[in-house]
Amino acid sequence: MTDAILVNGVTPEKLTETILNGVRSQLNELKKDLTPKEPEDFLTRMETAKLLKISLTTIHEWANTDILKMYKVGNRTYFSRKEIESTLFNSNR
């Protein structure tokens, strides 16, 4: 087992090292392009009212007039923090 097989003048160890370096460089490039997504932050009606400093009645009206998009899970209502912020920023323009 002390005899090394040469493929085009390259030892198996050198070939393995070259392949691993190529794979590592490709993975590093992919890591730069991929950004992890932040988890979506959902707020209850009460949390949304406190955030916007408005009443629950106003929250209800805004949800019914599609000013705020609501998400229903069973009997619970949630609002996306990102959508609330984008609605606020877009309404000032």
C-alpha positions in Angstrom: 0.0 0.0 0.0 3.0 2.3 -0.1 2.8 2.6 -3.8 0.9 5.7 -5.0 -1.2 5.7 -8.1 -0.5 8.7 -10.2 -3.1 10.1 -12.6 -1.5 12.5 -15.0 1.2 13.2 -12.5 -1.2 13.9 -9.6 -1.4 11.9 -6.3 -4.8 11.0 -5.0 -4.2 13.3 -2.0 -3.5 16.2 -4.2 -6.5 15.4 -6.4 -8.7 15.2 -3.3 -7.3 18.5 -2.0 -7.9 20.2 -5.3 -11.5 19.0 -5.5 -12.3 20.1 -2.0 -10.8 23.5 -2.5 -13.0 24.0 -5.6 -16.1 22.9 -3.8 -15.3 25.2 -0.8 -14.8 28.2 -3.1 -18.2 27.5 -4.8 -19.9 27.1 -1.5 -18.4 30.4 -0.2 -19.7 32.2 -3.4 -23.2 30.7 -2.8 -23.2 31.8 0.8 -22.6 35.4 -0.3 -25.6 35.3 -2.6 -27.9 33.7 -0.1 -29.3 35.7 2.7 -31.3 34.0 5.4 -34.9 35.2 5.6 -36.0 36.8 8.8 -39.0 35.1 10.3 -42.3 36.9 9.7 -43.4 38.8 12.8 -47.2 38.8 13.4 -49.0 41.0 15.8 -52.4 40.6 17.5 -55.1 43.3 17.2 -54.1 44.6 20.7 -50.4 44.7 19.8 -51.1 46.4 16.5 -53.3 49.0 18.2 -50.6 49.8 20.8 -47.9 50.0 18.0 -50.0 52.4 16.0 -51.5 54.2 19.0 -55.0 53.8 17.7 -58.2 52.1 19.1 -59.3 48.6 18.4 -62.3 50.1 16.5 -59.9 51.9 14.1 -58.0 48.6 13.7 -61.3 46.9 12.8 -62.3 49.7 10.3 -58.8 49.7 8.7 -58.9 45.9 8.3 -62.4 46.0 6.7 -61.4 48.8 4.3 -58.1 46.9 3.3 -55.9 49.6 4.8 -54.3 46.8 6.9 -54.3 43.2 5.7 -55.4 40.8 8.4 -54.6 37.1 8.7 -57.1 34.9 10.4 -56.2 31.7 12.2 -59.4 30.2 13.6 -61.0 33.0 15.7 -57.7 35.0 16.0 -56.7 37.9 13.9 -53.1 38.8 13.2 -51.3 41.6 11.3 -47.9 41.4 9.7 -45.4 43.9 11.2 -43.7 44.4 7.8 -46.9 45.1 6.0 -47.9 47.6 8.7 -44.6 49.4 8.4 -44.8 49.5 4.6 -48.3 50.8 4.7 -47.2 53.6 7.0 -44.3 54.5 4.8 -46.3 54.4 1.6 -49.1 56.5 3.0 -46.8 59.4 3.6 -45.8 59.7 0.0 
